[in-house]
Amino acid sequence: MPSNLRIQITVDARAAIKLMNDMRDRSKDFRAVFRWAKRELGIMNGQNFVQNGLPSGRLWSPLDPEYSSWKATAYPGKPDMVISKKLFNSVRNLNGPANSIRFMKATFGTDVEYAKFHQYGTSKMPKRQIVYEPRGFAARVALLSARHVVSGKLGAVAGDLAFEGN
């Protein structure tokens, strides 16, 4: 009687290798995630304007009474921080040179020349934060990035992560 007993197992790893190769390839291109982030940030920036800074964590200071009176006469019905809508549209749509989406990096903001005076304030103007990262946003982007690498599908996943604010 033979004394050697053997069990031979053969693994066909082609499907697993393809899955890992696909994951490797997706880990080099996060543009789909960044497009989602751009949409969500644009929505939040728009809400920030409509709600006078509340989503960014602090209500914007009211307009100076003299300026407020002038604005009401010169631009009746225009809300705070809006005359031409140039700044609002810039941070709401996130288009233009200050914004870019690449494979591994995205940048969002505004190149409107007077935005920095509102963002940081001046000796004659209070700070009104117009560009900000919503609380929990980085964690949502990280989760979506991981799901993107694993499955490559953003549709239903991104819908589940629609940003609901602070």
Backbone as a ProteinNet text record, in pm:
[ID]
protein_1_A
[PRIMARY]
MPSNLRIQITVDARAAIKLMNDMRDRSKDFRAVFRWAKRELGIMNGQNFVQNGLPSGRLWSPLDPEYSSWKATAYPGKPDMVISKKLFNSVRNLNGPANSIRFMKATFGTDVEYAKFHQYGTSKMPKRQIVYEPRGFAARVALLSARHVVSGKLGAVAGDLAFEGN
[TERTIARY]
80.3	0	85.5	46.7	127.8	113.1	223.3	221	206.9	213.7	199.7	58	-8.1	-140.7	-126	-184	-171.3	-306.3	-317.3	-432.1	-373.6	-414.4	-364.5	-475.3	-442.2	-539.1	-482	-562.3	-521.2	-614.1	-552.3	-629.9	-619	-731.9	-733.9	-747.3	-638.8	-635.6	-655.4	-689	-702	-806.3	-918.8	-1022.9	-976.4	-909.8	-859.8	-751.2	-665	-558	-617.5	-719.5	-784.7	-847.3	-913	-973.7	-868	-756.4	-649.3	-586.6	-571.4	-518.7	-613.8	-744.2	-843.4	-837.5	-823.3	-811.9	-686.1	-577.1	-452.3	-472.9	-538	-561.2	-651.5	-757.4	-847.8	-779.1	-680.9	-610.8	-520.2	-511.5	-430.6	-515.2	-647.8	-735.8	-860	-859.7	-969.7	-1058.2	-1052.8	-1129.8	-1279.7	-1333.2	-1476.9	-1511.9	-1426.5	-1448	-1440.2	-1343.5	-1326.6	-1443.3	-1500	-1618.7	-1735.5	-1750.4	-1852.8	-1825.6	-1699.9	-1663	-1691.8	-1662.6	-1687.9	-1837.3	-1919.4	-2065.4	-2112.8	-2068.9	-2112.8	-2063	-1937	-1884.1	-1958	-1990.3	-2066.1	-2202.2	-2268.7	-2399.3	-2383.5	-2282.7	-2261.4	-2222	-2140.4	-2103.7	-2226.6	-2314.5	-2438.3	-2523.3	-2534.7	-2611.1	-2546.1	-2413.9	-2342.6	-2381.1	-2392.2	-2434.2	-2578.9	-2665.9	-2808.9	-2834.9	-2754.9	-2775	-2676.2	-2618.9	-2529.8	-2417.9	-2355.7	-2237.8	-2264.7	-2388.3	-2418.4	-2354.5	-2362.3	-2299.4	-2149.1	-2082.1	-1937.2	-1903.6	-2004.9	-1981.6	-2002.8	-2025.8	-2043.5	-2122.8	-2231.6	-2308.6	-2221.2	-2237.6	-2161.6	-2210.2	-2118.5	-2153.7	-2246.2	-2341.4	-2429.9	-2350.6	-2406.5	-2341	-2336	-2233.6	-2221.2	-2345.9	-2407.9	-2533	-2523.6	-2411.8	-2397.7	-2392	-2313	-2301.4	-2434.7	-2500.7	-2628.2	-2731	-2734	-2826.1	-2793.5	-2664.9	-2623.3	-2661.3	-2635.8	-2663.2	-2813.5	-2893.6	-3038.7	-3090.7	-3026.8	-3066.3	-3011	-2883.6	-2817.8	-2855.7	-2877.7	-2907.5	-3023.6	-3141.6	-3254.6	-3282.1	-3305.7	-3340.7	-3224.2	-3102.3	-2987.1	-2949.5	-2926.4	-2889.4	-2746.8	-2712.1	-2575.8	-2478	-2364.1	-2253	-2283.8	-2392.9	-2425.3	-2462.6	-2390	-2429.1	-2436.2	-2323.2	-2318.4	-2335.7	-2329.2	-2330.7	-2200.2	-2099.8	-1971.9	-1907.7	-1897.9	-1836.9	-1923.4	-2052.2	-2144.5	-2131.4	-2139.9	-2130.7	-1995	-1891	-1757.4	-1745.7	-1794.1	-1782.3	-1894.5	-2004	-2114.1	-2083.2	-2026.3	-2000.1	-1860.3	-1768.3	-1630.1	-1567.6	-1587.1	-1523.2	-1415.9	-1330.2	-1227.7	-1091.8	-991.3	-851.6	-818.4	-893.7	-863.8	-906.1	-972.5	-1027.5	-966.6	-926.8	-874.4	-898	-919.1	-933	-830.8	-742.2	-641.2	-660.6	-574.9	-589.2	-583.8	-488.2	-464.3	-484.5	-528.6	-537.2	-645.6	-716.3	-815.5	-800.6	-826.7	-820.9	-949.3	-1013.2	-1137.1	-1128.8	-1178	-1176.7	-1225.3	-1178.9	-1218.6	-1098.6	-1100.5	-997.7	-1055.6	-1175.4	-1234.2	-1144.5	-1099.9	-995.1	-1030.6	-1155.3	-1192.6	-1236.1	-1235.2	-1278	-1195.1	-1065.2	-976.7	-1013.6	-1066.7	-1105.1	-1223.3	-1315.8	-1428.8	-1383.1	-1300	-1255.9	-1180	-1089.5	-1002.2	-1037.8	-1121.9	-1156.6	-1046.4	-1078.8	-982.8	-1005	-931.4	-951.3	-1088.8	-1151.4	-1282.8	-1393.6	-1359.2	-1457.6	-1440.4	-1548.1	-1534	-1509.4	-1450.5	-1426.4	-1560.1	-1577.1	-1695.1	-1645.4	-1635.6	-1575.3	-1663.4	-1612.5	-1687.2	-1634	-1506.6	-1446.2	-1413.2	-1467.9	-1446.9	-1465.9	-1417.9	-1439.6	-1549.1	-1663.7	-1771.4	-1726.7	-1777.8	-1743.7	-1777.8	-1684.9	-1705.3	-1682.8	-1654.3	-1641	-1521	-1407.3	-1285.8	-1309	-1381	-1410.1	-1499.6	-1594.1	-1681.4	-1602.2	-1512.3	-1428.6	-1339.2	-1284.4	-1199.8	-1279.1	-1400	-1483	-1518.9	-1557.4	-1590.8	-1467.6	-1351.2	-1227.1	-1198.7	-1216.6	-1194.9	-1293.3	-1418.5	-1518.9	-1489.7	-1441.3	-1404.1	-1293.6	-1192.2	-1081.6	-1132	-1214.2	-1260.2	-1357.7	-1457.4	-1562.5	-1565.1	-1513.2	-1518	-1654	-1747.6	-1884.2	-1913.9	-1957.5	-1989	-2137.9	-2213.4	-2354.1	-2432.2	-2469.3	-2549.8	-2470.7	-2342.6	-2260.1	-2256.3	-2233.7	-2228.9	-2363.9	-2472.2	-2605.9	-2624.4	-2569.1	-2576.7	-2499.5	-2398.2	-2311.4	-2344.3	-2458.2	-2493	-2477.2	-2404.7	-2368.8	-2488.6	-2521.4	-2639.8	-2603.3	-2480.8	-2443.8	-2378.9	-2368.1	-2296.8	-2378.5
-118.2	0	125.8	222.2	344	422.6	478.3	555.6	706.6	750.5	893.8	924.2	1006.7	1055.4	1201.7	1237.1	1375.8	1429.9	1560.1	1634.9	1748	1753.7	1859.1	1961	2088.2	2197.1	2292	2323	2416.7	2538.6	2652.5	2775.8	2850.8	2887.6	2972.5	3116.3	3186.3	3321.7	3429.7	3393.3	3493.9	3600	3560.9	3658.6	3750.9	3694.1	3775.8	3871.3	3823.3	3908	4021.7	3992.1	4097.8	4201.1	4155.2	4245.8	4336.6	4278.8	4358.7	4455.3	4411.7	4502.5	4619.2	4589.8	4696.5	4793.8	4741.1	4827.4	4913.3	4854	4930.1	5044.4	5014.3	5117.4	5229	5192.1	5293.8	5377.8	5320.2	5396	5504.2	5511.6	5613.8	5722.7	5714.1	5810.8	5835.9	5948.8	5983	6093.9	6117.3	6227.2	6214.2	6093.8	6076	6120.5	6088.6	6131	6282.7	6341.8	6487	6560.1	6502	6563.7	6563.1	6454.4	6448.7	6557.3	6568.2	6667.3	6808.7	6835.8	6968.9	7002.3	6907.4	6928.8	6958.4	6876.7	6893.1	7024.7	7059.2	7185.5	7304.2	7296.3	7403.6	7423.3	7313	7321	7386.2	7340	7395.2	7543.1	7581.9	7722.9	7807.8	7757.4	7829.8	7845.4	7739.1	7746.6	7843.6	7848.4	7939.3	8084.1	8118.4	8253.9	8278.8	8186.5	8202.9	8215	8143.8	8142.4	8233.1	8330.4	8430.5	8370.4	8265.4	8209.8	8101.9	8074.7	7975.6	7839	7784.5	7653.8	7653.2	7766.8	7770.7	7779.6	7787.1	7781.8	7911.8	8018.8	8146.7	8240.9	8293.5	8389.8	8509.3	8556.1	8673.8	8796.8	8884.2	9010.1	9089.1	9160.3	9241.5	9352	9401.4	9509.4	9635.2	9712.4	9842.6	9924.2	9995.3	10068.4	10164.4	10236.3	10332.1	10258.8	10152.3	10074.4	10006.7	9954.3	9887.4	9981.8	10106.4	10207	10236.5	10255.9	10282	10165.1	10041.9	9923.7	9908.8	9935.1	9923.3	10020.6	10136.2	10235.3	10199.3	10164.5	10136.8	10000.4	9902.7	9765.8	9709.2	9763.5	9719	9569	9506.5	9364.8	9267.7	9318.2	9228.1	9185.6	9055.2	9007.3	9047.9	9030.2	9056.4	8979.1	9038.4	8975.9	8954.7	9011	8991.4	9125.3	9161.1	9273.5	9221.2	9174.6	9127.3	8976.4	8905.1	8757.9	8695.6	8778	8724.9	8633.7	8678.6	8598.8	8476.9	8497.1	8386.7	8278.1	8316.8	8219	8149.4	8223.2	8166.1	8052.3	8072.8	7968.1	7865	7900.4	7805	7706.9	7757	7672.2	7612	7673	7625.6	7601.1	7699	7696.4	7804.7	7800.1	7902.2	7852.8	7940.2	7901.3	7853.3	7892.7	7851.6	7707.2	7645.5	7511.2	7415.2	7300.4	7199.4	7060.3	6968.4	6827.7	6750.4	6682.7	6598.4	6455.1	6365.2	6224.3	6204.8	6270.5	6245.2	6369	6479.5	6603.7	6692.3	6760.9	6858.8	6984.2	7096.9	7224.8	7300	7354.2	7428.9	7560.4	7664.8	7795.8	7901.8	8022.9	8133.7	8220.4	8277.8	8373.4	8514	8534	8668	8755.7	8866.1	8947.4	9000.5	9025.5	9081.9	8975.9	8849.7	8742.2	8739.1	8762.8	8754.9	8858	8973.5	9075.6	9027.3	8955.9	8898.8	8781.1	8694.8	8573.7	8605.2	8700.8	8729.6	8857.6	8940.5	9068.2	9171.3	9294.9	9405.4	9493	9600.7	9691.8	9757.8	9758.5	9822.2	9723.6	9596.5	9497	9370.3	9319.6	9196.8	9074.2	8975	8847	8778.8	8731.1	8653.4	8534.7	8421.1	8303.4	8253.2	8262.8	8217.6	8086.1	8059.4	7932.6	7855.3	7735.7	7656.9	7509.1	7426.2	7282.4	7243.8	7197.8	7158.5	7049.3	7057.2	6958.4	6818	6727.3	6589	6563.6	6668.2	6651.9	6565.9	6588	6510.3	6361.4	6329.3	6188.3	6127.8	6205.8	6155.5	6132.3	6223.3	6207.2	6084	6063.5	5946.7	5816.8	5811.3	5691.7	5666.6	5771.4	5756	5713.6	5764.5	5726	5577.4	5529.2	5386.4	5301.4	5342	5265.6	5269.3	5383.8	5396.4	5296.1	5286.1	5194	5050.1	5016.4	4878.3	4838.8	4924.7	4883	4959.5	5081.2	5162.6	5220.2	5203.3	5251.3	5364	5477.6	5591.2	5621.5	5578.5	5615.6	5608.7	5488.9	5472.7	5512.9	5485.2	5518.5	5669	5744.8	5890.8	5944.5	5884.1	5926.7	5905.9	5796.8	5769.4	5872.4	5934.2	6027.2	6172.7	6198.4	6337.6	6417.7	6524.9	6600.9	6680	6664.3	6729.5	6845.9	6889.5	7007.8	6972.8	7074.6	7060.1	6989.5
0	0	0	-81.3	-85.7	43.6	89.6	213.8	190.2	67.9	36.6	-8	69.7	30.5	-7.8	-114.6	-161.7	-202.6	-175.6	-226.8	-310.2	-430.8	-519	-540.4	-515.7	-534.6	-638.4	-734.2	-838.2	-829	-825.4	-815.4	-947.1	-998.9	-1117.8	-1069.1	-1064	-1007.4	-1113.1	-1234.7	-1340.9	-1307.2	-1253.2	-1219.2	-1106.7	-1006.6	-895.2	-943.1	-1030.1	-1083.6	-1165.9	-1246	-1324.7	-1231.6	-1126.5	-1028.2	-965	-927.6	-865.2	-965.5	-1089.6	-1191.9	-1216.8	-1219.2	-1235.5	-1117.9	-997.5	-879	-887.8	-931	-946.7	-1045.9	-1158	-1259.1	-1205.7	-1133.8	-1078.7	-971.6	-904.4	-799.5	-857.6	-988.5	-1054.1	-1118.4	-1104.6	-1169.9	-1083.5	-1013	-923.2	-980.1	-1110.6	-1168.4	-1143.1	-1145.2	-1119.3	-976.8	-882.6	-743.6	-734.1	-802.1	-796.7	-863.1	-968.5	-1030.5	-931.9	-857.6	-752	-647.5	-605	-503.2	-553.1	-677.3	-734.9	-730.7	-772	-768	-626	-531.7	-393.1	-333.4	-358.3	-306.4	-367.6	-495.1	-559.3	-494	-465.2	-397.6	-260.6	-185.6	-51.1	-56.6	-154.4	-167.2	-196.1	-281.3	-310.4	-185.4	-107.1	17.7	116	115.1	203.7	173.7	46.4	9.3	49.2	15.8	44.5	195.2	275.2	420.4	494.2	422.4	483.7	567.8	516.4	582.2	684.8	716.7	820.4	792.9	669.3	646.4	672.5	656.6	679.2	827.6	911.8	1055.5	1130.5	1058.5	1127	1036.3	1086.4	1008	972.5	849.8	808.6	884.6	915.3	981.2	889.1	947.8	863.5	793.7	685.7	613.4	698.7	677.3	741.7	706.1	802.6	775.2	656.7	645.7	535.6	401	396.5	273.5	241.8	343.2	325.3	263.8	311.2	258.1	111.6	82.2	-56	-145.9	-101.1	-182.3	-207.7	-105.9	-121.6	-227.6	-238	-338	-475	-479.6	-607.1	-666.3	-580.4	-623.9	-542.1	-561.3	-478.8	-493.3	-378.7	-376.3	-381.3	-401.5	-406.2	-264.9	-243.8	-109.9	-72.5	54.2	99.2	12.3	-12.5	-85.3	-233.4	-284.8	-425.6	-488.2	-593.1	-678.5	-821.1	-872.4	-1011.3	-1023.1	-914.8	-909	-957.3	-986.9	-1034.7	-930.8	-807.2	-701.5	-669.2	-656.2	-628.5	-735.6	-863.3	-971.4	-973.3	-939.5	-938.7	-837.1	-715.7	-614	-624.2	-687.6	-705.7	-818.4	-928.2	-1044.8	-1044.6	-972.7	-962.8	-1099.6	-1188	-1319.3	-1321.7	-1417.6	-1430.5	-1388.1	-1402.6	-1381.1	-1239.6	-1139.9	-1002.7	-976	-1071.7	-1053.1	-1154.8	-1106.6	-1198.7	-1140.1	-1231.3	-1193.6	-1275.9	-1204.7	-1268.4	-1217.4	-1258.9	-1219.2	-1068	-1001.8	-859.8	-772.5	-830.6	-755.2	-813.8	-726.5	-771	-685.7	-746.2	-677.7	-709.9	-606.4	-625.5	-550.6	-611	-547	-643.6	-624.1	-710.1	-742.2	-859.5	-897	-909.7	-857.7	-857	-770	-827.7	-765.6	-626.4	-598.5	-468.6	-367.3	-404.1	-313.6	-186	-198.1	-81.1	25	-15.1	82.5	166.3	101.3	175	260.9	203.1	271.7	400.8	393.8	508.2	582.2	522.6	583.5	561.8	592.7	584.3	707	715	828.6	822.3	704.4	689.9	654.2	644.9	603.9	687.8	746	825.7	737.5	797.4	731.2	705.8	583.8	547.1	465.3	529.2	466.3	352.7	231.3	114.5	59.2	80.6	39.1	166.4	177.6	298.9	267.2	356.4	344.6	443.1	393.3	483.3	580.6	701.9	804.5	754.7	767.4	726.1	578	502.6	357.6	320.4	383.8	352.3	377.5	483.9	513.7	406	356.2	249.6	121.2	89.6	-29.4	-13.8	104.7	128.7	111.1	163.9	150.6	4.5	-64.8	-205.6	-285.9	-251	-319	-300	-178.8	-151.9	-230.6	-232.1	-307.1	-456.8	-505	-645.4	-680.8	-597.8	-625	-623.8	-527.4	-513.5	-624.2	-651.8	-744.9	-876.8	-877.2	-997.9	-1026.6	-934.3	-955.1	-857.6	-911.3	-825.5	-820.9	-919.6	-931.7	-802.3	-760.7	-639.4	-515.7	-516.2	-400.3	-379.2	-486.5	-474	-430.2	-478.1	-434.8	-285.1	-233.6	-90	-9.9	-72.8	-1.4	-30.2	-92.9	-120.5	5.3	-4.7	115	163.7	289.1	345.4	434.5	432.9	510.2	641.5	725.7	852.9	954.2
[MASK]
++++++++++++++++++++++++++++++++++++++++++++++++++++++++++++++++++++++++++++++++++++++++++++++++++++++++++++++++++++++++++++++++++++++++++++++++++++++++++++++++++++++

